[in-house]
């Protein structure tokens, strides 16, 4: 059985080069990706040009601008970077079927038995580096018997002394060996600026890792600093030390990482499991185009799709129906549900509403239905007849509302259907927030305000009255004169001091519930003044 061989592909500028692929003009100068850590902004990835100027990941953004005034930065997008690394893992499956992403910027490949397909391990690593350069990415490869050793060589392999081979050594090789080497596939040349792959021959991880710094063991910074204070700066310095004192002083992580790098402790490589796909297709012996034929096709496809979702405990939130016409053209329809569902009774009517948008042309040969967005659906468990009946009624009501939102959303869009939720604020106009009904649950019990609030609230309108805090005996509003017949108040509300709200620059307000002699129930307040002048205003009307 061949020895296990692991290749670590590290992309040191992945975050920056991902964006430079879409904006090549930014590569002319230093470029970096900035991220927020606590209260500071730091660089999470830098371009090769920025790295040559001395910029590095983890550097404060203000220090980076002090080094290079021409530095251009872009906000980090963690989800986009994770998706790009997943795409790179699929690309790397061309070299080995056993690929494991290592967020945020590396891949680990088990290439046991695969290197001969590329002309050897060195040629395989160089091919990977060249293909990555063709994609606009910088790759550094390390190859060894263990994942820990490969990881160390990819990142710290420059510390490995280069073996020099003299002409006498070459002449002493067997003639048969030289003849076989001549027939091997020539390794591709490396792109400009790319580092040569660092390869530890089988069984020689000890000699390959010995000159590397202890940081190559994937140790936390505090352990690395503690070892440096003791004069243990290279992995070779650790290999000759007794294990028990090291474990007592620095914990078991040090000896574990050391044993993993040397192969004494196994370290499996777990490739990313491909996400499940929920799709069904239906082909026809003769082209169809009538609505009844399409409905019959949906009646066959939707139950199969729902059964696949039900088996995995998932429900569809987004659906796409692709059709292929007999002339080779196609059309796609999309639909969204207000809540995840794997019920054909909910999905089929939704798709039936979209059939009027289909242009059958000369006939449809193929239909494909896919759940492009899914969410888990958890089984409900009830106990007791009364509780079960109550929950069943609640579930039926919620299902009916979701069905209604789904049908309306199919015509106007799910984002156009909103609901109100309580907000944590004492400012009257900020006590509610608007949320998309399809992506939020119904609000629970609303907190009771300290005083009744009006049915209608608008922006404050000026009221002509004496400029003093006492409730006026007469005031003029909207061209009419009013006199209070009954009043309740005042209720003092102060603006939020941590926010600069332009609507509250008039300072603290005293609110009054005023019933005028004409029967109008108004919500008046007196602004005590701040950045703006004081005075009386009307902001709402009670029912």
Protein Blocks (a to p, Z undefined) as FASTA:
>chain_A
ZZddddddddfklmmmmmmmmmmmlmmpccdddddehjbccdfbdcfklmmnopaehiaf
klmmmmpmkbccddddfklmmmmmmmmmmmmmmmoccdcdddfbbccddfehklmmnopj
klmmmmmmmmmmmnopacdddddfbfklmmmmmmmmmmpccddddfklmmmpcfklmmmm
mmpccdddddehiacdddddehilmmmmmmpcfklnopafklmmmmmmnopabfklmmmp
cfklmmmmnojklmmmmmmmnopaccdddddddddddddddddfbdcfbfklmmmmmmmm
mmmmmmmmmmnopacfbdcdddddfkopacddddddfbdcfbfklmmmmmmmmmmmpcgk
jopfbdcdddfbdcdddddddedjklmmmmmmmmmmmmmmmmmmmmmmmmnopklpccdd
ddddfbfklmpccddfklcccdddddddfbdcdfbdcddddddddddfbdcfbdceehia
cddfbdcddddddddfkbccfklmnopadddddddfkopacdddddebjjbccddddfbd
cZZ
